[in-house]
Amino acid sequence: MAETKEEIFAEVSSIMEKLFEIEPGKIRPDSRLFEDLELDSIDAVDLAVQLQKKTGRRFKPEDFHEVRTVDDLVRKIEALLAEKA
């Protein structure tokens, strides 16, 4: 998976567009996953599975307790990738 924050954001956006058919313009760093992008808990699990495939890193549910926005998600992935390096 990509290393820079911008590349991670682009990858996350691409996954969300394909997986949930979200319009690209709606996916911004400040977009709230559940309120603005209308994801539900099942969608969150699907997203985590796709991100695991891309990163090769297993995500634990507690890793995402504080994730509310796309930027939160990008920062969490960035941190997990840094741990892996």
C-alpha positions as CSV (number, residue, x, y, z in Angstrom):
1,M,0.0,0.0,0.0
2,A,1.0,3.6,-0.4
3,E,3.2,5.3,2.1
4,T,2.4,9.0,2.1
5,K,-0.7,10.5,3.7
6,E,-1.9,11.7,0.3
7,E,-1.3,8.2,-1.3
8,I,-3.1,6.5,1.6
9,F,-6.1,9.0,1.2
10,A,-6.2,8.2,-2.6
11,E,-6.2,4.5,-1.9
12,V,-8.9,4.7,0.8
13,S,-11.0,6.9,-1.5
14,S,-10.6,4.5,-4.4
15,I,-11.7,1.6,-2.2
16,M,-14.7,3.5,-0.9
17,E,-15.8,4.5,-4.4
18,K,-15.6,1.0,-5.6
19,L,-16.9,-0.9,-2.6
20,F,-19.7,1.5,-1.6
21,E,-20.3,3.4,-4.8
22,I,-19.7,6.7,-3.1
23,E,-19.3,9.7,-5.4
24,P,-15.6,10.8,-5.4
25,G,-16.5,14.4,-4.5
26,K,-18.1,13.3,-1.2
27,I,-14.9,11.7,0.1
28,R,-12.9,14.4,1.8
29,P,-10.6,14.2,4.8
30,D,-13.3,15.8,7.0
31,S,-16.1,13.5,5.8
32,R,-17.6,11.6,8.6
33,L,-17.8,7.9,7.8
34,F,-21.2,7.2,9.3
35,E,-23.0,10.5,9.0
36,D,-21.7,12.0,5.8
37,L,-20.8,8.8,3.8
38,E,-23.6,6.8,5.3
39,L,-21.5,3.7,6.1
40,D,-22.8,1.3,8.7
41,S,-21.1,-1.3,10.9
42,I,-21.2,-3.9,8.1
43,D,-19.6,-1.5,5.7
44,A,-16.9,-0.7,8.3
45,V,-16.1,-4.4,8.5
46,D,-15.9,-4.7,4.7
47,L,-13.7,-1.6,4.6
48,A,-11.4,-3.1,7.2
49,V,-11.1,-6.4,5.2
50,Q,-10.2,-4.5,2.0
51,L,-7.6,-2.4,3.9
52,Q,-6.1,-5.6,5.4
53,K,-5.7,-7.0,1.9
54,K,-4.0,-3.8,0.7
55,T,-1.7,-3.4,3.7
56,G,-1.0,-7.0,4.7
57,R,-1.7,-5.8,8.2
58,R,-4.5,-7.2,10.4
59,F,-6.7,-4.6,12.0
60,K,-8.1,-5.1,15.4
61,P,-11.5,-3.6,16.2
62,E,-10.0,-1.5,19.0
63,D,-7.7,0.1,16.3
64,F,-10.8,1.9,15.0
65,H,-12.7,3.0,18.1
66,E,-11.7,6.6,17.7
67,V,-12.0,6.7,13.8
68,R,-14.8,9.0,12.9
69,T,-13.6,10.8,9.7
70,V,-11.8,9.8,6.5
71,D,-8.7,11.7,7.9
72,D,-8.9,9.7,11.1
73,L,-8.8,6.5,9.1
74,V,-5.9,7.7,6.9
75,R,-3.9,8.6,10.1
76,K,-4.7,5.3,11.7
77,I,-3.5,3.4,8.5
78,E,-0.4,5.6,8.4
79,A,0.4,4.7,12.0
80,L,-0.2,1.0,11.5
81,L,2.1,1.0,8.4
82,A,4.8,2.8,10.3
83,E,4.6,0.1,13.0
84,K,5.1,-2.5,10.4
85,A,8.1,-0.8,8.8
